[in-house]
Amino acid sequence: TQWNKEAELVSGIRQDIAIGTNLKETMPTLGSEMERIRKAITTRRKQSYINRPTPEGDKTAYEDVTIYPLIANGVRGAVIRIDDVTERVNLERMMLQSEK
């Protein structure tokens, strides 16, 4: 129902096209999160997936995905926040290697 500017930049899909489209079509990498999204909505509790690996060409990116249930005016939905944590994950791995 909503699509912000950052979602446009990340997905390459304009807001006017994304709104009303199935989430799996606009953000295919979130297709695997549909169960967590449903759970957040039905339990009314935040769901999180930390350091979620996402293929990005020949590399792997990492995201923190947080799903907040949203219930307003009788409409049930969710706000999905995605933070790119690739740099943090890579730095943590480098620190672990240097400690060995």
C-alpha positions in Angstrom: 0.0 0.0 0.0 3.0 2.3 0.4 6.4 2.5 -1.2 9.0 5.0 -0.1 11.9 6.6 -2.1 14.5 4.2 -0.7 12.4 1.2 -1.8 12.3 2.8 -5.3 16.1 3.2 -5.3 16.8 -0.4 -4.1 14.2 -2.1 -6.2 14.3 0.1 -9.3 10.5 0.1 -9.3 8.6 3.3 -9.2 6.0 3.9 -6.5 3.1 4.2 -8.9 3.9 0.8 -10.3 4.7 -0.9 -6.9 1.6 0.1 -5.1 -1.1 -2.6 -5.4 1.4 -5.1 -6.7 2.2 -8.3 -4.8 5.3 -8.0 -2.6 6.8 -11.1 -4.1 6.8 -9.4 -7.5 8.2 -6.1 -6.4 10.8 -7.5 -3.9 11.4 -11.1 -4.9 14.1 -11.5 -2.1 11.3 -10.9 0.4 9.2 -13.8 -0.9 10.9 -16.1 1.7 9.7 -13.7 4.4 6.0 -14.0 3.8 5.6 -16.4 6.7 7.3 -14.0 9.1 5.1 -11.2 7.7 2.0 -13.2 8.3 3.2 -14.1 11.8 3.9 -10.4 12.7 0.4 -9.4 11.6 -1.4 -12.3 13.3 0.5 -12.1 16.6 0.9 -8.3 16.5 4.6 -8.8 17.4 7.7 -7.6 15.7 9.6 -10.2 13.7 13.3 -9.9 13.0 15.9 -11.7 10.8 19.4 -10.5 11.5 22.3 -10.8 9.0 20.0 -12.3 6.3 22.2 -13.4 3.4 21.0 -12.1 0.0 22.7 -13.0 -3.3 23.9 -10.0 -5.1 25.6 -11.0 -8.3 28.7 -13.0 -7.5 28.8 -11.7 -3.9 26.5 -12.0 -0.9 24.9 -9.0 0.7 23.6 -9.1 4.3 20.4 -7.4 5.5 18.6 -7.0 8.8 14.9 -7.4 8.1 12.5 -6.2 10.7 8.7 -6.6 10.3 6.5 -4.4 12.4 2.7 -5.3 12.5 0.5 -2.3 11.6 -3.2 -2.2 12.4 -5.0 1.0 11.6 -8.6 1.8 10.8 -9.4 -1.9 10.7 -6.7 -2.6 8.1 -4.0 -5.1 9.0 -0.6 -5.0 7.4 3.1 -4.6 8.2 5.9 -2.1 7.9 9.0 -3.8 6.6 12.4 -2.3 7.4 15.5 -3.5 5.6 18.9 -2.4 6.6 22.0 -3.2 4.5 24.5 -4.6 7.1 27.0 -6.1 4.6 29.8 -3.8 5.6 29.3 -4.5 9.3 29.1 -8.3 8.7 32.3 -8.2 6.6 34.1 -6.1 9.3 33.0 -8.6 12.0 34.4 -11.5 9.9 37.7 -9.7 9.3 38.0 -9.0 13.1 37.3 -12.7 13.9 40.0 -13.8 11.4 42.5 -11.4 12.8 41.9 -12.7 16.3 42.7 -16.2 15.2 
